[in-house]
């Protein structure tokens, strides 16, 4: 189960990175596109971590470099979910996954555009409903206060 959740974390991190990279522009296409030639990626080109390594970090269409932040996000999502799935179960795992995803999105938007979207605070607030451990709630509440 940990392996499956880790792979799911990598897929989610790839999607979060895609959303963050499109934050300032309109999301006109629901598909993943090359940021340089705007060609639609095939299913095999969207497999996190493996496709980046197989393509040597380049677009298969135009040969442009895929931003390294994409690969780092996918690996971070994989490792983060591996750790979370070993530490938490059930609703706590869901809550901590939402928080991790929101923090990844906020950090990517901050890295790319120098801003942290307000919607990430809302996601973290909703995640409080899933986390029942008092110590974790206190830590997350402090984190939300620092983000504001």
C-alpha beads as a LAMMPS data file, in Angstrom:
LAMMPS data file: protein, C-alpha beads

148 atoms
147 bonds

1 atom types
1 bond types

-500.0 500.0 xlo xhi
-500.0 500.0 ylo yhi
-500.0 500.0 zlo zhi

Masses

1 110.0

Atoms # bond

1 1 1 0.000 0.000 0.000
2 1 1 2.888 2.377 0.756
3 1 1 4.290 1.919 -2.760
4 1 1 0.917 2.666 -4.358
5 1 1 0.437 5.785 -2.216
6 1 1 3.978 6.926 -3.011
7 1 1 3.313 6.662 -6.742
8 1 1 0.016 8.477 -6.256
9 1 1 1.909 11.212 -4.400
10 1 1 4.271 11.604 -7.340
11 1 1 1.360 11.895 -9.780
12 1 1 -0.365 14.438 -7.526
13 1 1 2.858 16.463 -7.203
14 1 1 3.239 16.496 -10.985
15 1 1 -0.324 17.788 -11.348
16 1 1 0.247 20.399 -8.612
17 1 1 3.395 21.580 -10.406
18 1 1 1.397 21.858 -13.640
19 1 1 -1.299 23.918 -11.870
20 1 1 1.289 26.182 -10.262
21 1 1 3.060 26.791 -13.574
22 1 1 -0.259 27.871 -15.113
23 1 1 -1.252 30.098 -12.190
24 1 1 -0.828 33.438 -13.990
25 1 1 -2.131 32.283 -17.358
26 1 1 -5.566 30.915 -18.042
27 1 1 -5.851 27.171 -17.933
28 1 1 -7.312 26.778 -21.396
29 1 1 -6.287 23.155 -21.865
30 1 1 -6.886 20.417 -19.295
31 1 1 -4.003 18.478 -20.837
32 1 1 -0.319 18.653 -19.999
33 1 1 1.609 20.670 -22.555
34 1 1 5.247 21.431 -23.255
35 1 1 5.815 24.931 -21.819
36 1 1 7.874 25.883 -24.893
37 1 1 6.220 24.383 -27.993
38 1 1 2.738 23.889 -26.420
39 1 1 2.390 20.393 -27.861
40 1 1 0.229 17.952 -25.914
41 1 1 2.171 15.303 -24.023
42 1 1 1.360 11.645 -24.559
43 1 1 0.407 9.332 -21.699
44 1 1 3.904 7.837 -21.539
45 1 1 5.466 11.316 -21.390
46 1 1 3.387 12.139 -18.307
47 1 1 4.621 9.298 -16.092
48 1 1 6.278 11.111 -13.179
49 1 1 10.037 10.754 -12.574
50 1 1 10.478 7.910 -15.101
51 1 1 9.556 9.997 -18.168
52 1 1 11.856 12.826 -17.047
53 1 1 14.768 10.406 -16.708
54 1 1 13.928 8.559 -19.952
55 1 1 13.704 11.804 -21.939
56 1 1 16.854 13.128 -20.215
57 1 1 14.949 16.222 -19.095
58 1 1 14.032 17.320 -22.625
59 1 1 10.786 17.667 -24.549
60 1 1 10.446 14.876 -27.085
61 1 1 8.903 17.292 -29.612
62 1 1 11.088 20.403 -29.558
63 1 1 14.085 19.270 -27.473
64 1 1 13.743 22.114 -24.964
65 1 1 14.798 21.506 -21.379
66 1 1 11.974 20.521 -19.043
67 1 1 12.223 22.701 -15.925
68 1 1 14.107 20.863 -13.178
69 1 1 11.501 22.018 -10.656
70 1 1 9.078 19.539 -12.273
71 1 1 11.357 16.603 -11.540
72 1 1 12.121 17.846 -8.010
73 1 1 8.382 18.232 -7.293
74 1 1 7.627 14.702 -8.493
75 1 1 10.400 13.180 -6.371
76 1 1 9.330 15.282 -3.394
77 1 1 5.725 14.085 -3.776
78 1 1 6.877 10.471 -3.943
79 1 1 9.071 10.730 -0.834
80 1 1 6.543 12.804 1.101
81 1 1 3.719 10.309 0.527
82 1 1 6.030 7.428 1.400
83 1 1 6.787 9.052 4.751
84 1 1 3.184 10.114 5.408
85 1 1 1.787 6.653 4.603
86 1 1 4.188 5.140 7.141
87 1 1 3.272 7.667 9.844
88 1 1 -0.509 8.123 9.393
89 1 1 -3.577 6.143 8.413
90 1 1 -7.170 6.881 7.500
91 1 1 -8.448 10.410 7.868
92 1 1 -5.163 11.682 9.290
93 1 1 -3.367 10.502 6.143
94 1 1 -5.926 12.317 3.997
95 1 1 -5.550 15.501 6.036
96 1 1 -1.773 15.452 6.000
97 1 1 -1.788 14.724 2.239
98 1 1 -3.998 17.761 1.612
99 1 1 -1.718 19.905 3.750
100 1 1 1.390 18.625 1.956
101 1 1 -0.177 19.300 -1.439
102 1 1 -1.247 22.804 -0.420
103 1 1 2.228 23.585 0.896
104 1 1 3.829 22.253 -2.294
105 1 1 1.482 24.417 -4.389
106 1 1 2.225 27.479 -2.245
107 1 1 5.978 26.940 -2.440
108 1 1 5.896 26.416 -6.226
109 1 1 3.804 29.567 -6.766
110 1 1 6.172 31.451 -4.492
111 1 1 9.202 30.116 -6.391
112 1 1 7.746 30.833 -9.831
113 1 1 5.869 34.106 -9.232
114 1 1 6.922 35.420 -5.822
115 1 1 3.457 35.065 -4.292
116 1 1 1.458 32.633 -2.176
117 1 1 -2.167 32.243 -3.308
118 1 1 -4.878 32.712 -0.667
119 1 1 -6.585 29.463 -1.660
120 1 1 -3.741 27.472 -0.086
121 1 1 -4.740 28.825 3.337
122 1 1 -8.271 27.548 2.730
123 1 1 -7.002 24.078 1.801
124 1 1 -4.902 23.873 4.931
125 1 1 -7.856 25.044 7.018
126 1 1 -10.090 22.339 5.523
127 1 1 -7.411 19.746 6.229
128 1 1 -7.711 20.547 9.943
129 1 1 -11.041 18.716 9.835
130 1 1 -9.257 15.461 9.009
131 1 1 -6.422 15.668 11.518
132 1 1 -7.413 14.695 15.050
133 1 1 -4.050 14.627 16.811
134 1 1 -3.851 17.684 19.100
135 1 1 -0.080 18.160 18.649
136 1 1 -0.383 18.136 14.860
137 1 1 -3.316 20.570 15.008
138 1 1 -1.277 22.979 17.102
139 1 1 1.663 22.723 14.714
140 1 1 -0.559 23.303 11.660
141 1 1 -2.395 26.193 13.313
142 1 1 0.949 27.850 14.012
143 1 1 1.981 27.276 10.400
144 1 1 -1.230 28.900 9.111
145 1 1 -0.677 31.908 11.372
146 1 1 2.881 32.269 10.037
147 1 1 1.655 32.076 6.424
148 1 1 -0.838 34.890 6.963

Bonds

1 1 1 2
2 1 2 3
3 1 3 4
4 1 4 5
5 1 5 6
6 1 6 7
7 1 7 8
8 1 8 9
9 1 9 10
10 1 10 11
11 1 11 12
12 1 12 13
13 1 13 14
14 1 14 15
15 1 15 16
16 1 16 17
17 1 17 18
18 1 18 19
19 1 19 20
20 1 20 21
21 1 21 22
22 1 22 23
23 1 23 24
24 1 24 25
25 1 25 26
26 1 26 27
27 1 27 28
28 1 28 29
29 1 29 30
30 1 30 31
31 1 31 32
32 1 32 33
33 1 33 34
34 1 34 35
35 1 35 36
36 1 36 37
37 1 37 38
38 1 38 39
39 1 39 40
40 1 40 41
41 1 41 42
42 1 42 43
43 1 43 44
44 1 44 45
45 1 45 46
46 1 46 47
47 1 47 48
48 1 48 49
49 1 49 50
50 1 50 51
51 1 51 52
52 1 52 53
53 1 53 54
54 1 54 55
55 1 55 56
56 1 56 57
57 1 57 58
58 1 58 59
59 1 59 60
60 1 60 61
61 1 61 62
62 1 62 63
63 1 63 64
64 1 64 65
65 1 65 66
66 1 66 67
67 1 67 68
68 1 68 69
69 1 69 70
70 1 70 71
71 1 71 72
72 1 72 73
73 1 73 74
74 1 74 75
75 1 75 76
76 1 76 77
77 1 77 78
78 1 78 79
79 1 79 80
80 1 80 81
81 1 81 82
82 1 82 83
83 1 83 84
84 1 84 85
85 1 85 86
86 1 86 87
87 1 87 88
88 1 88 89
89 1 89 90
90 1 90 91
91 1 91 92
92 1 92 93
93 1 93 94
94 1 94 95
95 1 95 96
96 1 96 97
97 1 97 98
98 1 98 99
99 1 99 100
100 1 100 101
101 1 101 102
102 1 102 103
103 1 103 104
104 1 104 105
105 1 105 106
106 1 106 107
107 1 107 108
108 1 108 109
109 1 109 110
110 1 110 111
111 1 111 112
112 1 112 113
113 1 113 114
114 1 114 115
115 1 115 116
116 1 116 117
117 1 117 118
118 1 118 119
119 1 119 120
120 1 120 121
121 1 121 122
122 1 122 123
123 1 123 124
124 1 124 125
125 1 125 126
126 1 126 127
127 1 127 128
128 1 128 129
129 1 129 130
130 1 130 131
131 1 131 132
132 1 132 133
133 1 133 134
134 1 134 135
135 1 135 136
136 1 136 137
137 1 137 138
138 1 138 139
139 1 139 140
140 1 140 141
141 1 141 142
142 1 142 143
143 1 143 144
144 1 144 145
145 1 145 146
146 1 146 147
147 1 147 148
